[in-house]
Amino acid sequence: MKSKLDKKALMVRIDIKRKDMYRKAKKLGLSHPLVVSVSQELDQLLNRYQEKYNNQNLNSLKNRLVS
């Protein structure tokens, strides 16, 4: 159950960060240092999600194919 909560919490953080980036970009422009910084933070969250959850799905699929 904790894994589902962790996944949901990470997805919420990603959504909040993405909305923050869009707001800043609209106000300041895409190349503003604050927008770039938020974009890099969003990238880190997305990378964490991909590493944690996409690899799990891939490993699960591999295990089913091998069995």
N, C-alpha and C positions, 0 to 999 in steps of 0.2 A: 504494500500500500504506500509506503514511504516513497518508493521510486516514482509512482504516479504523481504524488504531491510535489516531489522534486522537479519532475518534468514540467508540470503545470506552472510551478513557480518560475522556472527558467523561461518558459514561454511568455509569461506575464512580463518578466523583466525585459525580454527582447522586444515585446510590443511597446512597452513604455519608452524604451530607449529609441526605438524607431520613430515613434511619434515626436519625441523630443528633438531628434535630428531633423525631421521634416519641418517642425516649427522654426527651429534656428536657421535652417537653410532658406526658408521662405523670407525670413526677416533680414538675415545677414548676408546671404549669398553662399553658394556651394563651396567656395574656396576660403571662406573665413576660418581662421584657426580654431575657433570654438566648434564649428560644424565638423571640421576634420577630426578633432579630438573625440567628439561624440560618435562619429562614424567609426573610428578605430575601436572605441569601447563596444559598439554594436557588433563589429567584426569579431571581437573576442568572445562575446556571448554566443554568437552564431557558430563560431568554431567549437566552443565548448559543447553546444547542443549537438552538433554534427558528430563530434568525437564520441560523445557519450551515448547518443540514441541511435544514430544511423549505423554505427558499428555493431550495436546490439542486434538491430534488425538484420544486418548482413550475416552476422554469426549465426543467428537463429535459422536463417534461410539455408546457410551452408550445412548446418547440422541436420536439417530435415532432408536435404538432398543426399547426404552421405549415408544416412540411416536406411 
